[in-house]
């Protein structure tokens, strides 16, 4: 009696994979599926509402302009958005779902690009939330305090600078998460390392004179925190600092992810 041998199953390597747009939708759902992600997203809205109320109650009416309100709204988003990006990247490791993700889609670059696109979508949404609360606060300020000089004063340079700084912070957090691959360590590294570097560069005279404006992201971003246009030298400082703190971690993280074992 002979046992039947099953014929080998042919695998069609040309079969289409998971559509990239579906990967993005999945990652967008992952962002708020966890308690941490859900409360961070909700926290951006709640904190923005609290800041609006606090400014209407305690701020000088002359400061209740659209530009000032919008600038204050960017403070919580600038802190919480990078944390959201970090959790989106590192949750695959901490919750041990990465094996399922990369089994369904073995091409890791597509998963990373979907996570990055999701982060950018949430960043754009956060800027729109800041604009909405800024507009609501400005309208309420006009209703409560009457005519305010230059109430709707907001330059395109200020809007561009605010959106750009939010994007840089998000990409920086994304890069740190790619390199470290641990939620707690990536969050600590994101907040601590640039701060420590800035402190050291301010203490050492040679670093303060020659390196701070080029290698410190906090110093390079300072001219862009106003509503005015920045000269070419400021853009050069920002470009070098972004290359060090954003592009380099992203490239190292991609290299590490492509060679690390998923467990």
C-alpha positions as CSV (number, residue, x, y, z in Angstrom):
1,X,0.0,0.0,0.0
2,X,1.5,3.3,-1.0
3,X,0.7,6.7,0.5
4,X,-0.6,9.4,-1.8
5,X,1.8,12.3,-2.2
6,X,0.2,15.7,-2.6
7,X,1.4,17.7,-5.5
8,X,3.3,20.8,-4.6
9,X,1.2,24.0,-4.6
10,X,2.4,26.6,-7.1
11,X,2.8,30.1,-5.6
12,X,2.1,32.9,-8.0
13,X,4.7,35.5,-7.1
14,X,2.8,38.0,-9.3
15,X,-0.2,38.0,-7.0
16,X,-1.1,41.5,-5.8
17,X,-0.3,42.2,-2.2
18,X,-2.4,44.2,0.3
19,X,-3.3,47.6,-1.2
20,X,-1.2,50.4,0.3
21,X,-4.4,52.4,1.0
22,X,-5.7,49.5,3.1
23,X,-2.5,49.5,5.1
24,X,-3.0,53.2,5.8
25,X,-6.5,52.6,7.0
26,X,-5.4,49.8,9.2
27,X,-2.6,52.0,10.7
28,X,-5.1,54.8,11.3
29,X,-7.3,52.5,13.2
30,X,-4.4,51.2,15.2
31,X,-3.6,54.7,16.3
32,X,-6.7,55.0,18.4
33,X,-7.3,51.3,19.1
34,X,-5.1,51.4,22.2
35,X,-6.0,53.3,25.4
36,X,-2.8,55.4,25.1
37,X,-3.4,56.4,21.5
38,X,-7.1,57.1,22.1
39,X,-6.5,59.4,25.1
40,X,-3.6,61.1,23.4
41,X,-5.8,62.0,20.4
42,X,-8.7,63.1,22.7
43,X,-6.2,64.9,24.9
44,X,-5.2,67.2,22.0
45,X,-8.8,68.3,21.7
46,X,-9.4,68.6,25.4
47,X,-6.2,70.6,26.1
48,X,-6.9,72.9,23.2
49,X,-10.3,73.6,24.6
50,X,-8.9,74.3,28.0
51,X,-6.2,76.6,26.6
52,X,-8.9,78.5,24.7
53,X,-11.0,79.0,27.9
54,X,-8.0,80.0,30.0
55,X,-6.9,82.6,27.5
56,X,-10.4,84.1,27.3
57,X,-10.6,84.3,31.1
58,X,-7.1,85.5,32.1
59,X,-5.3,86.9,29.1
60,X,-5.0,90.5,28.2
61,X,-7.7,91.2,25.5
62,X,-5.0,92.7,23.3
63,X,-3.4,89.3,23.1
64,X,-6.5,87.5,22.0
65,X,-5.8,87.7,18.3
66,X,-6.1,84.8,15.9
67,X,-2.3,84.5,15.6
68,X,-1.8,84.3,19.4
69,X,-4.6,81.8,19.8
70,X,-3.4,79.6,17.1
71,X,0.2,79.7,18.4
72,X,-1.0,78.6,21.9
73,X,-3.0,75.7,20.3
74,X,0.3,74.4,18.8
75,X,1.9,73.8,22.2
76,X,-0.1,70.7,23.2
77,X,0.0,69.3,19.6
78,X,3.8,69.8,19.4
79,X,4.2,67.7,22.5
80,X,1.6,65.0,22.0
81,X,1.9,64.4,18.2
82,X,5.4,63.0,18.4
83,X,4.3,60.7,21.2
84,X,1.5,59.4,19.0
85,X,3.9,58.7,16.2
86,X,6.2,56.9,18.6
87,X,3.4,54.7,19.9
88,X,2.3,53.9,16.3
89,X,5.7,52.5,15.5
90,X,6.7,50.8,18.8
91,X,3.3,49.3,19.7
92,X,4.0,46.5,17.1
93,X,6.9,45.4,19.4
94,X,5.5,46.1,22.9
95,X,2.1,44.3,22.1
96,X,3.8,41.6,20.0
97,X,1.6,42.2,17.0
98,X,4.5,42.8,14.6
99,X,4.8,39.2,13.7
100,X,1.2,39.2,12.4
101,X,1.7,42.5,10.6
102,X,4.9,41.5,8.8
103,X,3.5,38.0,8.0
104,X,0.5,39.5,6.2
105,X,2.7,42.1,4.6
106,X,6.4,40.9,4.5
107,X,7.6,44.1,2.7
108,X,8.5,46.1,5.7
109,X,9.0,49.3,3.7
110,X,5.4,49.4,2.8
111,X,4.3,49.0,6.4
112,X,6.7,51.8,7.5
113,X,5.4,54.1,4.7
114,X,1.8,53.4,5.8
115,X,2.7,54.3,9.4
116,X,4.4,57.5,8.2
117,X,1.5,58.5,6.0
118,X,-0.9,57.9,9.0
119,X,1.3,60.1,11.2
120,X,1.2,62.8,8.6
121,X,-2.6,62.6,8.3
122,X,-3.0,63.0,12.1
123,X,-0.5,65.9,12.0
124,X,-2.6,67.7,9.4
125,X,-5.7,67.0,11.5
126,X,-4.0,68.4,14.6
127,X,-3.2,71.6,12.7
128,X,-6.8,71.9,11.6
129,X,-7.9,71.4,15.2
130,X,-5.6,74.2,16.3
131,X,-6.9,76.5,13.5
132,X,-10.5,75.7,14.5
133,X,-10.0,76.4,18.2
134,X,-8.0,79.5,17.4
135,X,-10.9,80.8,15.2
136,X,-13.5,79.9,17.9
137,X,-11.4,81.6,20.6
138,X,-11.0,84.7,18.4
139,X,-14.7,84.9,17.8
140,X,-15.5,84.5,21.5
141,X,-12.9,87.1,22.3
142,X,-14.6,89.6,20.0
143,X,-18.0,88.8,21.5
144,X,-16.8,89.2,25.1
145,X,-14.3,92.1,24.7
146,X,-15.5,94.0,21.7
147,X,-13.2,95.3,19.0
148,X,-9.6,94.1,19.4
149,X,-6.8,95.7,17.3
150,X,-5.6,93.4,14.5
151,X,-7.8,90.6,15.9
152,X,-7.5,88.4,12.8
153,X,-3.9,89.2,12.2
154,X,-2.2,86.0,11.0
155,X,0.6,85.9,8.5
156,X,1.2,83.2,5.9
157,X,4.8,82.9,7.3
158,X,3.4,82.2,10.8
159,X,1.0,79.5,9.5
160,X,3.8,77.9,7.4
161,X,6.3,78.0,10.3
162,X,3.8,76.5,12.8
163,X,2.9,73.6,10.4
164,X,6.5,73.0,9.6
165,X,7.6,72.8,13.2
166,X,4.8,70.4,14.0
167,X,5.9,68.2,11.0
168,X,9.5,68.3,12.2
169,X,8.6,67.3,15.7
170,X,6.4,64.4,14.4
171,X,9.1,63.1,12.1
172,X,11.7,63.4,14.9
173,X,9.6,61.2,17.1
174,X,9.0,58.8,14.3
175,X,12.7,58.5,13.7
176,X,13.5,57.9,17.4
177,X,10.9,55.2,17.5
178,X,12.4,53.5,14.4
179,X,15.8,53.5,16.0
180,X,14.9,52.4,19.6
181,X,11.8,50.3,19.0
182,X,10.6,50.6,22.6
183,X,7.8,53.0,23.6
184,X,9.2,54.2,26.9
185,X,12.8,54.5,25.8
186,X,11.8,56.3,22.6
187,X,9.7,58.8,24.4
188,X,12.4,59.5,27.0
189,X,15.0,59.7,24.2
190,X,12.9,62.1,22.2
191,X,12.5,64.6,25.0
192,X,15.8,64.1,26.8
193,X,18.5,63.8,24.2
194,X,17.9,67.2,22.4
195,X,17.5,68.9,25.7
196,X,20.7,67.4,27.1
197,X,22.6,68.4,23.9
198,X,21.3,72.0,24.1
199,X,22.4,72.2,27.8
200,X,25.8,70.9,27.1
201,X,26.3,73.1,24.1
202,X,25.4,76.1,26.2
203,X,27.9,75.1,28.9
204,X,30.9,74.5,26.6
205,X,32.0,77.8,25.1
206,X,33.4,76.4,21.9
207,X,30.2,74.4,21.2
208,X,28.0,77.4,22.0
209,X,29.9,79.5,19.5
210,X,30.3,77.1,16.7
211,X,27.9,74.2,17.0
212,X,24.7,75.2,18.8
213,X,22.9,77.0,16.0
214,X,23.8,74.2,13.6
215,X,23.5,71.0,15.7
216,X,20.8,72.0,18.2
217,X,17.3,71.6,16.8
218,X,15.8,73.8,19.6
219,X,18.1,76.6,18.7
220,X,17.6,76.2,15.0
221,X,13.8,76.3,15.4
222,X,13.7,79.4,17.6
223,X,13.6,82.0,14.7
224,X,10.7,80.0,13.1
225,X,8.5,80.3,16.3
226,X,7.4,83.8,15.3
227,X,5.1,84.9,12.6
228,X,7.9,86.4,10.5
229,X,9.9,85.2,7.5
230,X,13.4,83.9,8.2
231,X,16.5,84.7,6.3
232,X,18.5,82.1,4.3
233,X,21.0,81.6,7.1
234,X,18.2,80.5,9.5
235,X,17.0,78.0,6.9
236,X,20.6,76.6,6.6
237,X,20.8,76.1,10.4
238,X,17.4,74.4,10.4
239,X,18.4,72.1,7.5
240,X,21.5,70.9,9.2
241,X,19.7,70.4,12.5
242,X,16.9,68.5,10.8
243,X,19.4,66.3,9.0
244,X,21.0,65.4,12.4
245,X,17.9,64.9,14.5
246,X,15.3,63.8,11.9
247,X,16.8,62.3,8.7
248,X,19.7,60.4,10.4
249,X,17.4,58.6,12.9
250,X,14.9,57.8,10.1
251,X,17.7,56.3,7.9
252,X,19.2,54.3,10.8
253,X,15.8,53.2,11.8
254,X,15.0,51.9,8.3
255,X,18.3,50.1,8.2
256,X,17.7,48.5,11.6
257,X,14.1,47.5,10.9
258,X,15.1,45.8,7.6
259,X,17.6,43.6,9.4
260,X,16.1,43.0,12.8
261,X,14.2,39.9,13.7
262,X,10.5,40.3,14.3
263,X,9.2,38.4,17.4
